[in-house]
Amino acid sequence: MSLQETLFSIIHNQHTIDKLLRDGEVYIKKNGGGTIDEVWELKQLYDDGTCCFGFAYSKGLKSIFPTHIHKNVKEYLVVVKGKVEETIEGNVVRILNIGDCASIPPNTPHSSRPLIPDSIIFYICVPSDPAFVQGV
């Protein structure tokens, strides 16, 4: 199975998503203020240096994934559950529903905020981004 076919099967299978979220290792946990409804969990599933992908999972409506950039890295987002507001360079650009995609250019400040609890974003970074920059 090609990488493209694998990605397609992951984001279109709720059972697979649930299992990966339940069993996957938390790669990064972002915490806005300390309560459970302010946490985004990042679960990275793959990274070979040319690309990386995984899930960002919000636990509540206060979970704003902080503004950050990926230096020289393009990011693609697909909402697989819920509804998400995507802000790019300080402007609300788009409300993303299940199946909607967004493409974030390299070196572009952006953030995400769930509009429905338990929203899930599938992300892909090309090339891989070992250390994104927060707080820009």
MDTraj code that builds the backbone (N, CA, C; nanometers):
import mdtraj as md
import numpy as np

residues = "MET SER LEU GLN GLU THR LEU PHE SER ILE ILE HIS ASN GLN HIS THR ILE ASP LYS LEU LEU ARG ASP GLY GLU VAL TYR ILE LYS LYS ASN GLY GLY GLY THR ILE ASP GLU VAL TRP GLU LEU LYS GLN LEU TYR ASP ASP GLY THR CYS CYS PHE GLY PHE ALA TYR SER LYS GLY LEU LYS SER ILE PHE PRO THR HIS ILE HIS LYS ASN VAL LYS GLU TYR LEU VAL VAL VAL LYS GLY LYS VAL GLU GLU THR ILE GLU GLY ASN VAL VAL ARG ILE LEU ASN ILE GLY ASP CYS ALA SER ILE PRO PRO ASN THR PRO HIS SER SER ARG PRO LEU ILE PRO ASP SER ILE ILE PHE TYR ILE CYS VAL PRO SER ASP PRO ALA PHE VAL GLN GLY VAL".split()
xyz = np.array([
    [0.0850, -0.1173, 0.0000],
    [0.0000, 0.0000, 0.0000],
    [0.0896, 0.1237, 0.0000],
    [0.0600, 0.2199, -0.0851],
    [0.1395, 0.3421, -0.0921],
    [0.1118, 0.4308, 0.0291],
    [0.1997, 0.5289, 0.0516],
    [0.1798, 0.6229, 0.1614],
    [0.0479, 0.6977, 0.1438],
    [0.0179, 0.7373, 0.0214],
    [-0.1073, 0.8089, -0.0064],
    [-0.2283, 0.7223, 0.0272],
    [-0.2261, 0.5951, -0.0113],
    [-0.3373, 0.5046, 0.0211],
    [-0.3489, 0.4830, 0.1717],
    [-0.2352, 0.4731, 0.2389],
    [-0.2356, 0.4559, 0.3842],
    [-0.2980, 0.5770, 0.4521],
    [-0.2566, 0.6971, 0.4118],
    [-0.3128, 0.8186, 0.4701],
    [-0.4628, 0.8262, 0.4465],
    [-0.5058, 0.7960, 0.3243],
    [-0.6484, 0.8000, 0.2920],
    [-0.7263, 0.7031, 0.3804],
    [-0.6735, 0.5818, 0.3993],
    [-0.7454, 0.4827, 0.4810],
    [-0.7509, 0.5260, 0.6271],
    [-0.6460, 0.5937, 0.6764],
    [-0.6450, 0.6394, 0.8162],
    [-0.7514, 0.7452, 0.8381],
    [-0.7555, 0.8473, 0.7536],
    [-0.8449, 0.9594, 0.7811],
    [-0.9901, 0.9299, 0.7456],
    [-1.0168, 0.8179, 0.6804],
    [-1.1546, 0.7836, 0.6461],
    [-1.2077, 0.6638, 0.7249],
    [-1.1407, 0.6278, 0.8344],
    [-1.1821, 0.5128, 0.9132],
    [-1.1887, 0.5528, 1.0606],
    [-1.3096, 0.5759, 1.1107],
    [-1.3258, 0.6225, 1.2490],
    [-1.2704, 0.5225, 1.3492],
    [-1.2850, 0.3927, 1.3225],
    [-1.2311, 0.2918, 1.4144],
    [-1.0791, 0.3056, 1.4237],
    [-1.0116, 0.3253, 1.3105],
    [-0.8661, 0.3428, 1.3094],
    [-0.8271, 0.4686, 1.3847],
    [-0.8992, 0.5773, 1.3623],
    [-0.8709, 0.7029, 1.4318],
    [-0.8847, 0.6836, 1.5824],
    [-0.9953, 0.6219, 1.6247],
    [-1.0181, 0.5993, 1.7678],
    [-0.9060, 0.5152, 1.8288],
    [-0.8646, 0.4092, 1.7588],
    [-0.7592, 0.3214, 1.8093],
    [-0.6271, 0.3967, 1.8189],
    [-0.5915, 0.4737, 1.7176],
    [-0.4657, 0.5484, 1.7206],
    [-0.4653, 0.6516, 1.8325],
    [-0.5779, 0.7169, 1.8541],
    [-0.5858, 0.8157, 1.9615],
    [-0.5773, 0.7494, 2.0987],
    [-0.6373, 0.6317, 2.1105],
    [-0.6379, 0.5602, 2.2376],
    [-0.5009, 0.4983, 2.2668],
    [-0.4408, 0.4360, 2.1649],
    [-0.3180, 0.3595, 2.1849],
    [-0.1908, 0.4368, 2.1538],
    [-0.2025, 0.5428, 2.0752],
    [-0.0842, 0.6158, 2.0320],
    [-0.0169, 0.6900, 2.1458],
    [0.1124, 0.7086, 2.1318],
    [0.1889, 0.7822, 2.2313],
    [0.1662, 0.9319, 2.2115],
    [0.1469, 1.0045, 2.3207],
    [0.1319, 1.1493, 2.3116],
    [0.2678, 1.2070, 2.2776],
    [0.2755, 1.2714, 2.1630],
    [0.4009, 1.3289, 2.1143],
    [0.4272, 1.4625, 2.1831],
    [0.3286, 1.5500, 2.1833],
    [0.3387, 1.6806, 2.2491],
    [0.2026, 1.7087, 2.3102],
    [0.1994, 1.7628, 2.4275],
    [0.0735, 1.8058, 2.4861],
    [0.0816, 1.9559, 2.5062],
    [-0.0062, 2.0281, 2.4436],
    [-0.0110, 2.1729, 2.4572],
    [-0.1157, 2.2058, 2.5617],
    [-0.0840, 2.2943, 2.6527],
    [-0.1757, 2.3249, 2.7609],
    [-0.1866, 2.4758, 2.7772],
    [-0.3053, 2.5284, 2.7543],
    [-0.3258, 2.6720, 2.7618],
    [-0.3390, 2.7256, 2.9034],
    [-0.3881, 2.6463, 2.9958],
    [-0.4075, 2.7006, 3.1292],
    [-0.4143, 2.5952, 3.2373],
    [-0.4094, 2.4711, 3.2031],
    [-0.4007, 2.3679, 3.3032],
    [-0.5233, 2.2812, 3.3201],
    [-0.6402, 2.3245, 3.2731],
    [-0.7585, 2.2405, 3.2905],
    [-0.7752, 2.1476, 3.1710],
    [-0.8489, 2.0406, 3.1914],
    [-0.8631, 1.9368, 3.0897],
    [-0.9228, 1.9906, 2.9598],
    [-1.0062, 2.0945, 2.9672],
    [-1.0691, 2.1439, 2.8449],
    [-0.9818, 2.2455, 2.7712],
    [-0.8571, 2.2639, 2.8151],
    [-0.7671, 2.3562, 2.7470],
    [-0.6485, 2.2840, 2.6839],
    [-0.6603, 2.1544, 2.6653],
    [-0.5483, 2.0735, 2.6180],
    [-0.5693, 2.0282, 2.4737],
    [-0.4665, 2.0445, 2.3923],
    [-0.4573, 1.9782, 2.2610],
    [-0.3505, 1.8716, 2.2769],
    [-0.3785, 1.7527, 2.2314],
    [-0.2760, 1.6482, 2.2289],
    [-0.2329, 1.6283, 2.0845],
    [-0.1025, 1.6171, 2.0637],
    [-0.0486, 1.5865, 1.9320],
    [0.0027, 1.4443, 1.9365],
    [-0.0460, 1.3600, 1.8477],
    [0.0003, 1.2220, 1.8410],
    [0.0614, 1.2002, 1.7031],
    [0.1936, 1.2025, 1.7003],
    [0.2632, 1.1828, 1.5735],
    [0.2691, 1.0339, 1.5436],
    [0.2346, 0.9974, 1.4206],
    [0.2286, 0.8575, 1.3812],
    [0.3446, 0.8168, 1.2923],
    [0.4023, 0.9130, 1.2219],
    [0.5026, 0.8791, 1.1208],
    [0.5959, 0.9967, 1.1011],
    [0.7245, 0.9679, 1.0847],
    [0.8225, 1.0708, 1.0508],
    [0.9444, 1.0013, 0.9916],
    [0.9681, 1.0252, 0.8640],
    [1.0857, 0.9667, 0.8005],
    [1.1844, 1.0743, 0.7553],
    [1.1617, 1.1988, 0.7977],
    [1.2492, 1.3084, 0.7596],
    [1.2012, 1.3832, 0.6361],
    [1.1255, 1.3126, 0.5503],
    [1.0717, 1.3795, 0.4316],
    [0.9310, 1.4296, 0.4568],
    [0.8606, 1.3642, 0.5488],
    [0.7280, 1.4102, 0.5908],
    [0.6960, 1.3496, 0.7264],
    [0.6034, 1.4127, 0.7964],
    [0.5535, 1.3557, 0.9206],
    [0.4033, 1.3778, 0.9230],
    [0.3321, 1.2914, 0.9949],
    [0.1882, 1.3104, 1.0096],
    [0.1399, 1.2518, 1.1401],
    [0.0213, 1.2989, 1.1792],
    [-0.0395, 1.2522, 1.3021],
    [-0.1699, 1.3250, 1.3273],
    [-0.2152, 1.3196, 1.4516],
    [-0.3415, 1.3815, 1.4895],
    [-0.3205, 1.4892, 1.5950],
    [-0.3981, 1.5948, 1.5858],
    [-0.4112, 1.6927, 1.6937],
    [-0.5542, 1.6785, 1.7440],
    [-0.5692, 1.6561, 1.8740],
    [-0.6988, 1.6240, 1.9340],
    [-0.7305, 1.7253, 2.0432],
    [-0.8449, 1.7917, 2.0312],
    [-0.8851, 1.8893, 2.1336],
    [-0.9786, 1.8231, 2.2328],
    [-0.9655, 1.8608, 2.3581],
    [-1.0519, 1.8016, 2.4605],
    [-1.1622, 1.8953, 2.5055],
    [-1.1634, 2.0171, 2.4572],
    [-1.2674, 2.1097, 2.4992],
    [-1.2668, 2.2347, 2.4144],
    [-1.3656, 2.3190, 2.4356],
    [-1.3823, 2.4385, 2.3529],
    [-1.2814, 2.5491, 2.3843],
    [-1.2125, 2.5406, 2.4962],
    [-1.1131, 2.6426, 2.5293],
    [-0.9752, 2.6089, 2.4731],
    [-0.9644, 2.4981, 2.4028],
    [-0.8353, 2.4488, 2.3554],
    [-0.7871, 2.5221, 2.2313],
    [-0.7218, 2.6332, 2.2489],
    [-0.6653, 2.7021, 2.1336],
    [-0.5227, 2.6509, 2.1151],
    [-0.4980, 2.5863, 2.0001],
    [-0.3611, 2.5449, 1.9710],
    [-0.2840, 2.6723, 1.9442],
    [-0.1801, 2.7026, 2.0233],
    [-0.1170, 2.8337, 2.0173],
    [-0.0594, 2.8670, 1.8798],
    [-0.0507, 2.9962, 1.8541],
    [0.0077, 3.0421, 1.7284],
    [0.1512, 2.9907, 1.7187],
    [0.1829, 2.9355, 1.6019],
    [0.3157, 2.8792, 1.5798],
    [0.3474, 2.8838, 1.4311],
    [0.4728, 2.8598, 1.3973],
    [0.5134, 2.8484, 1.2572],
    [0.5942, 2.7206, 1.2396],
    [0.6006, 2.6759, 1.1166],
    [0.6880, 2.5667, 1.0764],
    [0.7868, 2.6274, 0.9781],
    [0.9120, 2.6362, 1.0180],
    [1.0132, 2.6980, 0.9322],
    [1.0378, 2.6113, 0.8094],
    [1.0191, 2.6708, 0.6938],
    [1.0462, 2.6050, 0.5653],
    [0.9687, 2.4745, 0.5473],
    [0.8518, 2.4654, 0.6114],
    [0.7711, 2.3437, 0.6061],
    [0.6279, 2.3804, 0.5698],
    [0.5714, 2.3089, 0.4739],
    [0.4306, 2.3273, 0.4390],
    [0.3494, 2.2289, 0.5228],
    [0.2360, 2.2781, 0.5767],
    [0.1501, 2.1917, 0.6578],
    [0.0139, 2.1793, 0.5926],
    [-0.0378, 2.0585, 0.5948],
    [-0.1728, 2.0308, 0.5449],
    [-0.2566, 1.9810, 0.6618],
    [-0.3802, 2.0268, 0.6704],
    [-0.4709, 1.9871, 0.7771],
    [-0.5986, 1.9304, 0.7172],
    [-0.6511, 1.8260, 0.7795],
    [-0.7811, 1.7697, 0.7429],
    [-0.8579, 1.7482, 0.8724],
    [-0.9778, 1.8038, 0.8826],
    [-1.0604, 1.7807, 1.0002],
    [-1.1287, 1.6450, 0.9836],
    [-1.1038, 1.5551, 1.0794],
    [-1.1635, 1.4216, 1.0728],
    [-1.2768, 1.4049, 1.1731],
    [-1.2903, 1.5017, 1.2652],
    [-1.4010, 1.4991, 1.3601],
    [-1.4222, 1.6410, 1.4113],
    [-1.5471, 1.6819, 1.4232],
    [-1.5792, 1.8119, 1.4809],
    [-1.5764, 1.9265, 1.3821],
    [-1.5406, 2.0433, 1.4334],
    [-1.5355, 2.1666, 1.3546],
    [-1.4260, 2.2535, 1.4142],
    [-1.3427, 2.3136, 1.3279],
    [-1.2259, 2.3871, 1.3739],
    [-1.2162, 2.5223, 1.3038],
    [-1.1821, 2.6249, 1.3808],
    [-1.1550, 2.7573, 1.3256],
    [-1.0040, 2.7678, 1.3047],
    [-0.9637, 2.7970, 1.1817],
    [-0.8216, 2.8101, 1.1508],
    [-0.7881, 2.9583, 1.1334],
    [-0.6898, 3.0039, 1.2106],
    [-0.6447, 3.1422, 1.2042],
    [-0.5052, 3.1448, 1.1431],
    [-0.4876, 3.2266, 1.0397],
    [-0.3589, 3.2385, 0.9726],
    [-0.3184, 3.3850, 0.9727],
    [-0.1966, 3.4101, 1.0191],
    [-0.1429, 3.5457, 1.0308],
    [-0.2393, 3.6395, 1.1043],
    [-0.3016, 3.5868, 1.2115],
    [-0.3877, 3.6679, 1.2963],
    [-0.5299, 3.6870, 1.2482],
    [-0.5639, 3.6348, 1.1312],
    [-0.6987, 3.6498, 1.0757],
    [-0.7691, 3.5152, 1.0683],
    [-0.8945, 3.5108, 1.1143],
    [-0.9722, 3.3879, 1.0979],
    [-0.9928, 3.3691, 0.9487],
    [-0.9380, 3.2629, 0.8977],
    [-0.9402, 3.2396, 0.7541],
    [-1.0564, 3.1500, 0.7136],
    [-1.0823, 3.0505, 0.7972],
    [-1.1791, 2.9518, 0.7538],
    [-1.2295, 2.8691, 0.8706],
    [-1.3547, 2.8301, 0.8607],
    [-1.4129, 2.7323, 0.9515],
    [-1.4078, 2.5992, 0.8776],
    [-1.3419, 2.5014, 0.9379],
    [-1.3244, 2.3711, 0.8754],
    [-1.4180, 2.2695, 0.9392],
    [-1.4976, 2.2031, 0.8568],
    [-1.5860, 2.0953, 0.8997],
    [-1.5219, 1.9616, 0.8657],
    [-1.5860, 1.8528, 0.9043],
    [-1.5338, 1.7195, 0.8747],
    [-1.5081, 1.7069, 0.7252],
    [-1.3857, 1.6634, 0.6912],
    [-1.3473, 1.6440, 0.5519],
    [-1.2842, 1.7662, 0.4871],
    [-1.2980, 1.8828, 0.5502],
    [-1.2370, 2.0038, 0.4940],
    [-1.0857, 2.0023, 0.5171],
    [-1.0156, 2.0637, 0.4220],
    [-0.8700, 2.0685, 0.4259],
    [-0.8221, 2.2129, 0.4289],
    [-0.7023, 2.2317, 0.4816],
    [-0.6357, 2.3622, 0.4771],
    [-0.4890, 2.3369, 0.4453],
    [-0.4300, 2.4321, 0.3768],
    [-0.2888, 2.4258, 0.3435],
    [-0.2217, 2.5503, 0.4009],
    [-0.1205, 2.5302, 0.4834],
    [-0.0517, 2.6408, 0.5492],
    [0.0876, 2.6548, 0.4860],
    [0.1159, 2.7702, 0.4244],
    [0.2484, 2.7899, 0.3636],
    [0.3597, 2.7899, 0.4683],
    [0.4831, 2.7613, 0.4268],
    [0.5954, 2.7668, 0.5205],
    [0.6084, 2.9051, 0.5842],
    [0.6603, 2.9078, 0.7064],
    [0.6912, 3.0317, 0.7787],
    [0.5697, 3.1211, 0.8021],
    [0.4509, 3.0623, 0.8103],
    [0.3271, 3.1387, 0.8270],
    [0.2694, 3.1148, 0.9669],
    [0.2556, 3.2195, 1.0478],
    [0.1952, 3.2023, 1.1805],
    [0.0497, 3.1540, 1.1677],
    [0.0137, 3.0512, 1.2454],
    [-0.1232, 2.9992, 1.2405],
    [-0.1581, 2.9324, 1.3733],
    [-0.2892, 2.9197, 1.3966],
    [-0.3400, 2.8525, 1.5159],
    [-0.4736, 2.7883, 1.4831],
    [-0.5175, 2.7001, 1.5714],
    [-0.6441, 2.6289, 1.5525],
    [-0.7243, 2.6345, 1.6809],
    [-0.8567, 2.6446, 1.6659],
    [-0.9465, 2.6467, 1.7813],
    [-1.0676, 2.5606, 1.7490],
    [-1.1011, 2.4645, 1.8363],
    [-1.2184, 2.3811, 1.8106],
    [-1.3471, 2.4598, 1.8321],
    [-1.4460, 2.4330, 1.7498],
    [-1.5786, 2.4912, 1.7671],
    [-1.6769, 2.3876, 1.8198],
    [-1.6337, 2.2623, 1.8232],
    [-1.7094, 2.1504, 1.8787],
    [-1.6121, 2.0724, 1.9668],
    [-1.6517, 2.0331, 2.0898],
    [-1.5613, 1.9554, 2.1752],
    [-1.5130, 1.8283, 2.1053],
    [-1.3950, 1.7849, 2.1407],
    [-1.3355, 1.6612, 2.0895],
    [-1.3089, 1.6656, 1.9389],
    [-1.2814, 1.7831, 1.8858],
    [-1.2458, 1.7936, 1.7444],
    [-1.1085, 1.7305, 1.7215],
    [-1.0899, 1.6746, 1.6009],
    [-0.9641, 1.6090, 1.5668],
    [-0.9177, 1.6588, 1.4304],
    [-0.7909, 1.6975, 1.4242],
    [-0.7271, 1.7388, 1.2993],
    [-0.6211, 1.6354, 1.2645],
    [-0.6177, 1.5938, 1.1390],
    [-0.5086, 1.5118, 1.0868],
    [-0.4120, 1.6085, 1.0202],
    [-0.2844, 1.6044, 1.0567],
    [-0.1874, 1.6981, 0.9991],
    [-0.0780, 1.6231, 0.9242],
    [-0.0250, 1.6892, 0.8228],
    [0.0901, 1.6394, 0.7474],
    [0.1851, 1.7572, 0.7295],
    [0.3116, 1.7387, 0.7627],
    [0.4142, 1.8410, 0.7398],
    [0.5151, 1.7879, 0.6386],
    [0.5442, 1.8692, 0.5371],
    [0.6380, 1.8306, 0.4320],
    [0.7384, 1.9438, 0.4139],
    [0.8677, 1.9232, 0.4339],
    [0.9268, 1.8050, 0.4960],
    [0.8935, 1.8013, 0.6451],
    [0.9447, 1.7020, 0.7154],
    [0.9205, 1.6909, 0.8594],
    [0.9683, 1.8167, 0.9303],
    [0.9055, 1.8460, 1.0412],
    [0.9423, 1.9646, 1.1200],
    [0.9769, 1.9204, 1.2618],
    [1.1051, 1.8993, 1.2892],
    [1.1432, 1.8472, 1.4219],
    [1.1168, 1.9450, 1.5360],
    [1.1124, 2.0747, 1.5068],
    [1.0911, 2.1717, 1.6147],
    [1.0193, 2.2942, 1.5587],
    [0.8867, 2.2963, 1.5728],
    [0.8149, 2.4160, 1.5286],
    [0.8339, 2.5257, 1.6310],
    [0.8125, 2.6489, 1.5877],
    [0.8362, 2.7655, 1.6729],
    [0.7037, 2.8178, 1.7238],
    [0.6876, 2.8230, 1.8554],
    [0.5637, 2.8700, 1.9179],
    [0.5745, 3.0162, 1.9578],
    [0.4587, 3.0778, 1.9762],
    [0.4524, 3.2105, 2.0331],
    [0.4925, 3.3222, 1.9403],
    [0.4705, 3.3030, 1.8128],
    [0.5047, 3.4086, 1.7158],
    [0.3868, 3.5015, 1.6932],
])
top = md.Topology()
chain = top.add_chain()
for i, resn in enumerate(residues, 1):
    res = top.add_residue(resn, chain, resSeq=i)
    for name in ("N", "CA", "C"):
        top.add_atom(name, md.element.get_by_symbol(name[0]), res)
traj = md.Trajectory(xyz[None], top)
